[in-house]
Amino acid sequence: MDIMALNYKPLWIQLAKKGLKKTDVIAMAGITTNVMAQMGKDKPITFKNLERICKALTCTPNDIISFEDEFEREI
């Protein structure tokens, strides 16, 4: 069984490069603290929130999320 694990490592890298904090993204993108908390736990968010973050940071979804193949790690 192939399981893809969602993570937001690319977003955290973007924030570090731009010198931004999570609270900055919340304000810039107009998302809630709950959405950011979900992301901190690598939980899924809505496409609408993903779009808001992309627009705020002038980036693409690839700059925010990535998927890791859990199956490969188990081998």
C-alpha positions in Angstrom: 0.0 0.0 0.0 1.4 3.4 -1.0 0.8 6.2 1.5 1.8 9.7 0.6 2.6 11.9 3.6 1.7 15.5 3.2 4.1 18.0 4.7 4.8 21.8 4.6 8.6 21.8 4.7 8.8 23.9 1.6 6.6 26.6 3.3 8.8 26.7 6.4 11.9 27.1 4.1 10.1 29.9 2.2 9.4 31.7 5.5 13.0 31.4 6.7 14.3 32.7 3.3 11.9 35.7 3.4 12.4 36.4 7.1 8.7 35.8 7.9 7.0 34.3 10.9 3.9 32.1 10.9 2.0 35.1 12.3 3.1 37.2 9.3 1.6 34.6 6.9 -1.7 34.5 9.0 -2.0 38.3 8.6 -0.9 38.4 4.9 -3.0 35.5 3.7 -6.0 36.2 5.9 -6.0 32.6 7.3 -6.9 31.6 10.8 -4.5 30.5 13.5 -6.3 27.1 13.3 -5.2 26.7 9.7 -1.6 27.4 10.6 -1.9 25.0 13.5 -3.1 22.3 11.2 -0.2 23.0 8.9 2.2 22.8 11.9 0.9 19.2 12.4 1.2 18.4 8.6 -2.6 18.1 8.4 -4.4 18.9 5.1 -5.9 22.4 4.5 -8.4 23.6 2.0 -7.5 24.6 -1.5 -8.9 28.0 -0.8 -6.4 28.5 2.1 -3.6 27.2 -0.1 -4.6 29.7 -2.7 -4.6 32.5 -0.2 -1.1 31.6 1.0 0.2 31.3 -2.5 -1.2 34.8 -3.4 0.2 36.3 -0.2 3.7 34.9 -0.7 3.6 35.1 -4.6 4.4 31.5 -5.0 3.0 28.2 -6.2 1.6 25.2 -4.2 4.9 23.4 -4.9 6.6 26.1 -2.8 4.3 25.3 0.1 3.6 21.6 0.2 5.3 18.4 -0.6 4.5 14.7 -0.4 6.8 12.0 0.9 6.3 8.4 0.1 5.8 6.6 3.4 6.1 3.2 1.7 9.7 3.8 0.6 10.7 4.7 4.2 9.4 1.4 5.5 11.5 -0.7 3.1 
